[in-house]
Amino acid sequence: MAQTYRDFEVIVIDNASDDGTREWLAEQTPSFLWRVIRNEQNVGFAAAVNQGIRASSTPFVTLLNDDTEPEPQWLASMLGFLDSQSKIGAVASLMLYASQPDVVQSAGIAIDRAAIAWDRLAGRDATDAECKQPCEIFGASGGAALYVRKMLDEIGLFDERFFAYLEDVDLAWRAQLAGWRCMYAPTARVLHHTSATSGEGSPFKRYLLGRNKVWMVLKNARWRDLPLILFYDILAVGFRFFAQRDIHALRGRVAGWLGALPALRARRAGGQFAIRQMAQSAGLGAVLRRFYRR
C-alpha cells in the first residue's frame, strides 16, 4: 500500500499456512485489488508462484516473498528499466538484510562456469559504488523480481519439480539461452528476513539445493562443461560430508540423479552455455569461497 506506483493488482498465494495467515488476510481492507488463492497443501514455492502468474493477465509480473519489505519506490524503479526495444525480460532488486539494512543480501544472481550460482554482491556495503550502479546481470532473485510476461510465455514458468530453491536460477538460465536480458535496479530496494520460511541452512534447504543443482545443470549446461561442473560439485559435497558431517547435500545429489530423466527431457535441443559476459571463471579459489552456499 506504500508503493508510489499505483496501477497494480496483488495476488496472495496462501500455501497451506497454519500460522494465522488466513485470518489475518481476511481482516485486511487494502485500498487496491487484493485476491487470495488458498492451497490445501504446501505445493512449494515454484508451483505457488506459477499459480499467481497464471491467475494474472498483466504484461508484467513481480514476485515478492512473504519475508520481504519493499521500499515505496520499489515497483516504480523496476518498471523504469523496461524498454520494449531491448528484450529485457527481467529486473532484479537490491535486497538488503532486514537486520542490517546497510548490508547487501542479493543484487541479483551471479553464476560461474562450474554452474555455481550465488547472490551477487552479497555482504557488501550498500553504499559501495558497484551496488549503486545499474547494469546487466545473469538473472534476478525470485524473492523480489520483475518478469516480462512475453518472456515467460516464450520460455515457460518456474520448474515446479524444484519445489523451492534454484528455480529462479534455472529460469534465468533458460532466459539467457533464449536471448533475454536481465537488468539490476539498485533503487528497487527490499528488506529481506532471509529464509524466514524454511530456515537458513536447514537440512530441508540443503537437500533441495543439492537435488535441484543436478536438475538445473542437466537442463541447461552444455555437455562438454559437465566434467568441470562435476569436479567442483564433488569438492563441495565432499567438504560438506567429511568436514561438516552433513549428509543432506549428498542426499540431494543422489535424489537429483535418480530423478534425472525429466530434466533431460526438458533440456533445450542443442543446449548451450549462453551466459556471455555475466559468467565468471571457475577457479579453485573462487569455488572454495562460494561452494558452501550450495
N, C-alpha and C positions, 0 to 999 in steps of 0.2 A: 504493500500500500504506500510505501515511501518512494517508489520509483518516480523519477522525473518524466520518463516516457510512459504515457498512459494507455496507449492503444494496444492492449494485450488481454489475453484470457489466461486464467490459471486453472490447471487441471492437476488435482492431487490424487496420487495413487496410494491408497492405504493398503499396504502389502501385508494384510492379516495381522495388524498391530494388536497388542494386548496390554497396552500401557495407558489407556485412556484417550488415545488419539481420536478415536471416533466421536467420543463425547465432546471433546474439545472442539473438533471441527464443526459439530452440529451447533455449538454455541456462538460461532463466529458470524459476524454480519459484515463481510467485506464490501467495499464500495465498487468492486469490479466483478465481472462474471467469474464465478467460482464453481467448478464441478469436481465432485469427488467420485472416484471409482474405487470400490472396495473389493478386495480379493479375500476369499475364504481361506486361502493358504498362501504362504510365502512363495511366490513364484520366482524370486530372485530379482536382482537389480535390472539385468538386461531385459527380461521379459516385461517387467513392470514399466520400465521406461518406454518400451515399444508400445505398450498399451496406450500410454499417454500420447505418443506421437500419432498413432493410428486414430485416436479419438479427436485429434485436432485437424484443421484444414488450412492453417495459415501457411504463408510462403516460408516462414522461418520458425524454428522451434528452439527453445532454450531448455537446458536441463539444470536443475538446482537441487542439490542434495538436501536431505532433512537435517543435516548438521552444519548448515551454512547460513550466513547472514550477509546478504548483498548490500553494498552501499547504494545510496539513491541514484547515482548516475550509471550503475552497472549495466542495465539494459540499453540505455541510450548510447553508451560508449561502444558496446559491441556492434550495434546496428550501424554506427558511423563508419565501420571498416568495410561494409559490404559495397561491392561495385559489380554491377551486372556484366561488365565487360572483362573482368579479370579472372573469372572462375574461382572465386573464393568460396569455399564450401563450408568453412567452419571458422569460428573465432574463439580464442582461449582467453580466460580471465586471469587476473593476478590474484591468486589465492594466498591468504595470509593466515598464520596461526592465530586462532581466537585468543589464546592465552598469551601470545606475543605478537601483537598486530604490526610490529615493525620488522618481522621476520617472514621471509617468503616460504610458503609451503609448496606452491607449484606455480610456475609461469608457463604452463603448457607441458606437453610431452616431448622428451628427447629420446633418441634411440641410437645405438651404435651398430657396427657391422656384425657383432655377435648376437644381435637381436635382444640385447639387454635394454629395457626401457626404464626410464626414471623421470621423476619430477624435475623439470628444468629450473635451474637457479635455486633449488631448494636450499634453505639455510642461509641465503644471502640477506643482507640488509636491504629492506625495500627502498631505501633512498639511493642505492647504488645506481650509477648511470645506466648500466645494462638492464636493470629492472624497469627503468622508466622509458626504455627505447622500444617503440613498436617495431615488429619485424615478422618475417615469415618463419614459421616453425614446422615441425613434423606433424603435430596434432594437438588437440585440446583435451584437457582432463574432463571426463564426463561429470565431475562433481559440480561444475559451473561452466557451461559452454553454450555456444550458439551454433546451430546447424542450419544449412540451407536445405529446404525440403527437396529441391530439384536434385541435389547431390544424393540425398537419402533414397530418392526414387530410383536413381541410377545404380547405386552400389549396394543397396539393401540396408536394413536396420541393424541393430546390435545382435550379435550371435547369442541366442537365448540359451544355448547349451553351456555357455560360460557361467551362467548363474550370476556371478559377480567377480570383478577384478580382471583387468586386462582387456575387457570388452571394448573399452574406448581406444586402446592401442590398436587392437585388431581393426576397428572401424577406421581409424586414422590411416593405417597401412593400406587398407583397401582403397581409401580415398586417394592416397598418393599414387597407387597403381593406376587409377583411373584418370589421373591428371588434375585432380582438385587440389587447391591450395588451402593452407590454414594460416591465419594471422594471430598474433599476440597483441591484446589490447591492455596496456598497462594501467589505463584509467578505469577499467572494469574490475573493481576491487571487491573481494569477497572474504569475509572472515570464516575460517573453517575449523570446526571442532573435529579434528581428524579421527576417522574410524570410530565415530561415536556409536555406530550401529553394531558392527561386528567385533570391535575391539582391536586396537593397534597391536599387531604382532601375534594375534590369536592363532591357535592351531588350525582353526577353520579357514582363516585367511591365508595362511601359509600353504595349506593343502590346495586351495583353489588357485593360488598363484602358480604353484608347480604344475598342476594339471593344465591350466589354461595357456601357460607358456608353450607347452608342447603343441597344442592345437593351433595357436596363433602362428607358430613357425611353420607348421605343415601346410597351413592355408596360404601363407604369403611369401615365404623366403624362397629364393631360387635354389635349386638342388646343389649347385656347386658351393654354396655357402654353408651347407649343413655340417660338414666336418668341423669348421671353425666354431659354429654355434654349439655343437655337441661338446667340443673340447672345453669351452668356457662354462657350459652348463654343468658338466661333470665336476669341474672345480668347485662350483658353487654348492652343488648338492653334497659333495664330499666334505666340504668345510662345515656345512650345516650338521651333517651326520656325525662326523668324528670329533669336531671341536666343540659343538654345541649340543650334542646328543639329541638332535632334532630329527625325527623320522617323518615329519609331516610334509616337508618339501619332497622327500623321496617318494612317499605315498602318492603325492600329487602327480609326479612324473610317471609313475607306474600306471596310474589310472589314465593319464593322458595317452600313453602309448597303447593301452588296451582299448581305448575308445578312439583310435586314430582314424578309422575308416571314414566316418562322416566328415572329418576335417579335410581329408584328402579329396573327397568328392566335392567339397565346397571350394576347392582350390581353383583359382582362375587359370584358364588354359595358358600354358607357357608362362607361369608365374615369374615375375621379375622383382628385383630388389630396387624399387624406384624411389629411394629416399633422397636422392640427389644431394644437394649441399647440406641438408639437415642432418645427415648421418655423420657420426664421429668415428674415428678409428678405434678398433677393439684391442688396444694394447693391454698387456698383462696388468700394469699398474693401474690403469683406469678401471679394469674389471674388478680388481681387488678392492677398489674404493666403492664400487657400486653393487656388487652381486648380492650383498646381504639384503638388498631391497627386494630381491626376487627369489 
